[in-house]
């Protein structure tokens, strides 16, 4: 096949892929608009309980009101800050623990059953312990986020370390490489895709941990607004807080996905 024919086929593929992305986006927008419209219609027709589920126009009105009076942004800012801190620390600490465990085969055999037990333990049950240890404040909330994300991060990355092709390791050993060189030139680069995929998982886990932590101890944040809304039967406030969480979590996920695409293209 000549170069011009290859280029023509490539251009056809790009055009087809572009059309597919456009239709996917349009379909996603249509489904979202249909969901919002159906929700509004069913609530106003009293076919679903509007007291519990509220309806979109009422949620938007409350959101606009709280944005204008400045009462919402401090809650959103605090929760986002706690989530980002928990997300970053959970990923870094989990990667560090996985590296230490990989470095020492003895330590990996000792800690493996404990990691399994820690992963199966309901992390929410640790909330009262964190409150006693760190007090009812920001540190307890971040600790809850860490508790949920760090164990699964450690297990995923350590498992990926162990699954690196042993032939690559043997090549470095044959060339006289030490363990540090094996880790930096073979193990870590080979697990970059797993680390990036773990970042995506940690976005959701960090949000879960922070919101649960705010349920328990916080006097500010989106988790606090949800609990307060339940207490005063203001379910519009609850739904508004959940909608904000969904939007911000999606933006964080897309940011991680963008980072993954950029880094993956560099390692190809």
C-alpha positions in Angstrom: 0.0 0.0 0.0 1.4 3.4 -1.0 1.9 6.3 1.3 -1.0 8.3 -0.1 -3.4 5.3 0.3 -2.2 4.8 3.9 -2.7 8.5 4.6 -6.2 8.4 3.1 -7.2 5.4 5.2 -5.8 7.2 8.3 -7.8 10.3 7.5 -11.0 8.2 7.1 -10.4 6.6 10.4 -9.9 9.9 12.1 -13.1 11.3 10.6 -15.1 8.2 11.6 -13.6 8.4 15.1 -14.5 12.1 15.3 -18.1 11.5 14.3 -18.4 8.7 16.8 -17.1 10.9 19.6 -19.6 13.6 18.6 -22.5 11.2 18.6 -21.5 9.8 22.0 -21.4 13.3 23.5 -24.7 14.3 21.9 -26.3 11.0 23.2 -24.9 11.7 26.7 -26.3 15.2 26.7 -29.7 13.9 25.5 -29.9 11.2 28.2 -28.9 13.8 30.9 -31.5 16.3 29.7 -34.2 13.6 29.5 -33.4 12.5 33.0 -33.6 16.0 34.4 -36.8 16.7 32.4 -38.5 13.5 33.5 -37.5 14.1 37.1 -39.0 17.6 37.0 -42.2 16.4 35.3 -42.7 13.4 37.7 -42.1 15.6 40.8 -44.5 18.3 39.7 -47.1 15.7 38.8 -46.7 14.1 42.3 -45.9 10.8 40.7 -42.8 10.7 42.9 -42.4 12.2 46.4 -41.2 15.7 45.8 -40.6 16.2 49.5 -37.8 13.5 49.4 -36.5 13.8 45.8 -37.3 17.6 45.4 -37.1 18.7 41.7 -34.3 20.2 39.5 -35.7 23.7 39.3 -36.0 24.0 43.0 -32.5 22.6 43.5 -31.1 25.1 41.0 -33.0 28.0 42.7 -31.5 27.0 46.1 -28.0 26.7 44.5 -28.3 30.1 43.0 -29.5 31.7 46.3 -26.6 30.2 48.3 -24.1 31.2 45.7 -25.3 34.8 45.8 -25.3 35.0 49.6 -21.8 33.4 49.7 -22.9 30.6 52.1 -22.1 27.7 49.8 -18.6 28.3 48.6 -16.9 27.8 52.0 -18.5 24.4 52.3 -17.6 23.3 48.8 -14.0 24.7 49.2 -13.4 22.8 52.5 -14.7 19.5 51.1 -12.7 19.8 47.9 -9.5 20.7 49.9 -10.0 17.7 52.2 -10.6 15.4 49.3 -7.5 16.6 47.3 -5.3 16.2 50.4 -6.7 12.7 51.1 -6.4 11.8 47.5 -2.7 12.9 47.1 -1.6 11.5 50.5 -3.5 8.2 50.0 -1.8 7.7 46.6 1.7 8.7 47.7 1.5 6.7 50.9 0.0 3.6 49.2 2.7 3.7 46.5 5.4 4.1 49.2 4.1 1.2 51.2 3.9 -1.0 48.1 7.5 -0.1 47.2 8.7 -1.0 50.8 6.9 -4.3 50.7 8.3 -5.2 47.3 11.8 -4.3 48.4 11.7 -6.8 51.3 10.4 -10.3 50.4 10.4 -11.1 54.1 8.3 -8.1 54.9 5.9 -8.9 52.1 5.3 -12.4 53.5 4.8 -10.9 57.0 2.4 -8.1 56.0 0.4 -9.8 53.2 -2.3 -11.4 55.5 -2.6 -8.1 57.4 -3.2 -6.2 54.2 -6.0 -8.6 53.3 -7.6 -8.2 56.8 -7.2 -4.4 56.6 -8.8 -4.3 53.1 -11.8 -6.3 54.3 -12.4 -4.2 57.4 -15.2 -1.7 57.2 -13.2 1.6 57.3 -16.2 3.6 58.5 -15.9 1.8 61.8 -12.6 3.5 62.4 -14.3 6.9 62.5 -14.7 7.1 66.3 -11.1 6.0 66.7 -9.9 8.9 64.5 -12.1 11.3 66.5 -10.5 10.2 69.7 -6.9 10.3 68.2 -7.1 13.5 66.2 -10.1 15.4 67.7 -13.2 16.5 65.9 -11.6 18.5 63.1 -10.0 18.5 59.7 -7.4 15.9 60.6 -10.0 13.3 61.4 -11.8 13.9 58.1 -8.5 13.5 56.1 -7.6 10.4 58.2 -10.9 8.8 57.2 -10.2 9.5 53.5 -6.7 8.0 53.9 -8.1 4.9 55.7 -10.4 4.1 52.8 -7.9 4.7 49.9 -4.4 3.8 51.2 -4.9 0.0 51.6 -6.5 -0.6 48.2 -3.7 1.5 46.7 -1.0 -0.5 48.4 -2.5 -3.8 47.3 -3.1 -2.8 43.7 0.3 -1.3 43.2 2.2 -4.1 45.0 0.3 -6.7 43.0 1.3 -4.9 39.8 5.0 -4.8 41.0 4.9 -8.6 41.4 3.4 -9.1 37.9 6.1 -7.3 36.0 7.7 -9.6 33.4 10.6 -11.4 35.2 12.6 -11.5 32.0 13.0 -7.7 32.1 14.4 -8.1 35.7 16.8 -10.8 34.6 18.1 -8.6 31.8 19.0 -5.8 34.3 20.5 -8.3 36.7 22.6 -9.8 33.9 24.0 -6.4 33.1 25.0 -6.0 36.7 22.1 -3.8 37.9 21.4 -3.7 41.6 17.9 -3.8 43.3 17.5 0.0 43.2 18.3 0.1 39.5 15.8 -2.8 38.9 13.1 -0.9 40.7 13.8 2.5 38.9 14.3 1.1 35.4 12.0 -1.9 35.3 9.5 -2.2 38.1 8.3 1.4 38.5 8.1 2.3 34.8 6.2 -0.9 34.0 3.6 -0.2 36.6 2.9 3.4 35.6 -0.4 2.4 33.9 -1.6 0.7 37.1 -0.6 3.7 39.2 -2.6 5.9 36.9 -5.6 3.6 37.0 -5.4 3.6 40.8 -5.6 7.3 40.7 -9.0 7.1 39.1 -10.2 4.7 41.8 -8.8 6.9 44.5 -10.9 9.9 43.3 -14.1 8.0 44.3 -12.6 6.5 47.4 -11.3 9.9 48.7 -14.7 11.5 48.2 -16.4 8.6 50.1 -13.9 8.9 53.0 -14.1 12.7 53.3 -17.9 12.8 53.1 -18.2 10.0 55.8 -15.7 11.9 57.9 -17.8 15.1 57.6 -20.9 13.1 58.6 -19.2 12.2 61.9 -17.3 15.3 63.0 -17.4 18.3 60.7 -19.4 21.5 61.2 -18.8 22.6 57.7 -18.5 20.9 54.2 -20.8 19.2 51.8 -21.1 16.1 54.1 -22.2 18.5 56.9 -24.8 20.0 54.6 -26.2 16.6 53.8 -26.6 15.6 57.5 -28.0 19.0 58.3 -30.5 18.7 55.5 -31.7 15.3 56.8 -32.0 16.7 60.3 -34.3 19.6 59.2 -36.1 17.7 56.5 -34.6 20.0 53.8 -34.1 17.4 51.1 -33.6 20.0 48.5 -30.4 20.9 50.3 -29.4 17.3 50.4 -30.0 16.8 46.7 -28.1 20.0 45.9 -25.1 18.8 47.9 -25.2 15.5 46.2 -25.3 17.2 42.8 -22.3 19.4 43.6 -20.4 16.3 44.8 -21.2 14.5 41.5 -20.1 17.5 39.4 -16.8 18.1 41.3 -15.9 14.4 41.5 -16.5 14.1 37.8 -14.2 17.1 37.1 -11.5 15.5 39.3 -11.9 12.2 37.5 -11.6 13.9 34.1 -8.5 15.7 35.3 -6.9 12.4 36.3 -8.0 10.9 33.0 -6.3 13.8 31.2 -3.1 13.3 33.2 -3.2 9.5 32.4 -3.5 10.2 28.6 -0.6 12.7 28.7 1.7 10.4 30.7 0.8 7.3 28.8 1.6 8.9 25.5 5.0 9.9 26.9 5.8 6.3 27.9 4.7 4.8 24.6 
